[in-house]
Amino acid sequence: QSTGAQALRDSSQSAYMTSKKTMEINPTNSIVKALRDKADADQSDKTVRDLIWLLYDTSLLTSGFSLDEPATFSSRIHRLVKLGLSLDDDDEEDEDDEDMDELPPLDGDD
C-alpha cells in the first residue's frame, strides 16, 4: 500500500526520468574529432556551428524525439547543401531573408 505522497513522488520522478535526454559522444569518432579541431581553430565559423547542431538534431530524430524548431533544422540543411554545391548565398538571398527573419538566432549570435 502506498501513500499519496509516495504516488505523487513516483509519478513526478517517472515523468522527469522519461523526459530527460542524454547524448553520449564518442570523442574518438573521426567526425567528432574533425568538428572539434575546426571549432577550436575558429569558434565563430557558422558552418561548423551548423554541422554541430545538425549532428545533435539528427541524433534527436533518430532516437525518436521531435525537434522544437524544425524550420531552423531545415534552414541549416539548406545552407549546407548550398555549401556542398558551391552555391553562393547571394543567389537566393531575397527569398531567404523573409524566412530567416522568423527564425530565432543561434546561441552566440549577436
Secondary structure by P-SEA (a helix, b strand, c coil): cccaaaaaaaaaaaaaaaabbbbbbccccaaaaaaaaaaaaccccaaaaaaaaaaaaaaaaaaccccccaaaaaaaaaaaaaaaaccccccccccaaaaaaacccccccc
